[in-house]
């Protein structure tokens, strides 16, 4: 297993979708705003378009965040780029709201003139997030013949950003293909792998029999089924096994303070300004 610098890179403030409660989700505008607010890392989701271009959007479809309709994989890049990705971002405290009055959407319509408010390509996000850590979540499995993962990976390899990027997915197959084809890249554990790891911890804290592990980070929820299961002993166990711990999606300062006390390596948040301030106040914010 390659050495794992992600354990020493702590505590990272990951702007989830660019900080989805503070700016239109997954847009270049959100990414730039999050970095200005102090985020040290950007978490972004990647989908393939109909013409196999990599674009950044969380959902399979475009309805929740844009003025369009349809699934991402059924739309061409040109069609996707014609949408307003800030259309439903309101000035209340929710990521998207379709029920507000027209004047409650501060960025609606700006995409016509400003590409920072459109659905971005992965290339655009990578360029906006230069000098910042990246976490790229692959949202679809098109199979090995499509070579979509290779296209995503090329955006990172060609810019010499291997050391500052983690590839993640809720799907096992894309991660397996990345590990097989690009063993020099960093990946996070899939949900299935993370569960196996946690079960190893529960089994009298025995180190996993499969060491060395194929991933460098566990990216896991702060609670499961309403139960706060994360504690310092689990994080210590992960570190002993050579794995960093990044926790999602944490939006309250009190939760952030608790996770810092527990010893996690990264906090994934929709409120990057609050997270960055919290980590700075606690004097634990990652300093390169």
Secondary structure, 3 states (H helix, E strand, C coil): CCCCHHHCCCCEEEEECCCCCCCCCCCHHHHHHHHHHCCCEEEEEEEECCCCCEEECCCCECCCCCCCCCEHHHCCHHHHHCCCCCCCCCCCCCCCCCCCCHHHCCCCCHHHCCHHHCCCEHHHHHHHCCCCEEEEEECCCCCHHHCHHHHHHHHHHCCCCHHHEEEECCCHHHHHHHHHHCCCCEEECCHHHHHHHHHHHHCCCCCCCCCCCCCCEEEEECCECCECCCCHHHHHHHHHCCCEEEEECCCCHHHHHHHHHHCCCEEEECCHHHHHHHHHHCCCCCCC
